[in-house]
Amino acid sequence: MVDTEEEFDWDQPFDRNATAVTHVRSIEAFQRICEDQGVRPTYVVDFPIAATPASAEVFRSIRSRGACEIGAHLHPWVTPPFEEEVNARNSYPGNLPAALERAKLQALVERIETQLGTRPRCYKAGRYGFGPNTQALLLELGFRVDLSVAAAFDLSADGGPDHSSQSARPRWLNREHELLSLPSTGAFVGWLAGPGLYAATRRAAPLPLTGLAARLGACEQLFLSPEGYEHEDCVRLTRALLARGVRTFQYSLHSPSVEPGHTSYVRTQADREKFFHRIGRYFEFFFKELGGVPMTPSELHQSLLQTPSTDPA
C-alpha cells in the first residue's frame, strides 16, 4: 500500500505550494521489487500526482500492464476547492465540513479518472483522517474499500482520530457489505500488550517508561512498514498478529521514500538500498516462509463477498 503523494517537509507547516512530484521518476525501482515477488501494489494517488502529467503517465502505464491497483488519497491542503484554513486540524479530511470534504474527494476522483483512466474504488484518507461524514461520502462515490484506519495509533494530539483501540482485522462498515474497512497493520506487541492493558494506560505513563517497556519486550507499538521499522520489527509484528488470528496484512509506505532526500527514512543512496532490501526481505518472509498470498484491496473485497461468512477477519 503506497501513499502516493507530493514531496513536502513533514516537520514544517502544511504548504499549498508544496506540490512537487519529482520522485515518481524512481517508482519503477520499487515496482520491480513488487513484480519480482508477484505483488500488484496499490498506489493511493493524491491530487498533485494525478494533476501532474508526467507522474500521471507513470502510473497510467503501470496500471495499463495490469501491474497495480489505483486508489485515492486525499490531502486537503493541496486538493481543490481551497476554502479551509491550512492548519494541522484541517489536514485531516474527516475534520472538514461534509460539503467541503465531498467537493475535494469528488475533485480528486475526477482527476484520477481523467488522467489515469480508472475510477478508484479504494480510499485512504490523508493522515488517516476518517471522519463522521466519510463513510457516507465513500458509499455515495462508489468506493468499496477504506484504508484509513491506523490500527493501534492515536493521532488526536493535533486533531486527528484516535485509532489506538482499533484492531488490524478488516471489517464491514455497512450491513450490505458494500464498504470494507482494511486497516493499516499496527498493534501493541509483548506480554503486557493484551488484552488492551498497555493501550489503556500508555497515555498516563511517562515517556521513558514506555520506552523501557519496549526494550524489555513487555510492550511495543509496531507498524507494518519499512519506514522507521526494521525487518525484525515487521516479522515480530506479523507473527504476533498471526498468533491472535489475524490473517490480513497491509504493508505500507510513502512514495517519496523511493528516492533519497524526500523523507526522513531515506536520506541517502545507502538508505535507499537498505530500504528496498527491507521490502524485498519482508516479501520473501511473507510469501515463502508463511505461505502468504498477495492481493489488492479490491481483490480482497471480492473474495470476501464470495465467502459465506459475514466476518471478514
Helices and strands as residue ranges (DSSP letters): E 2-4, G 22-26, H 27-36, E 42-45, H 47-51, H 53-64, E 69-74, G 76-78, G 89-91, G 93-95, H 98-116, E 122-125, G 126-128, H 134-140, E 145-146, G 156-158, E 171-172, E 180-181, E 186-189, H 197-201, G 202-204, H 207-215, E 220-223, H 231-243, E 253-254, G 255-258, H 269-284, I 285-289, H 297-305
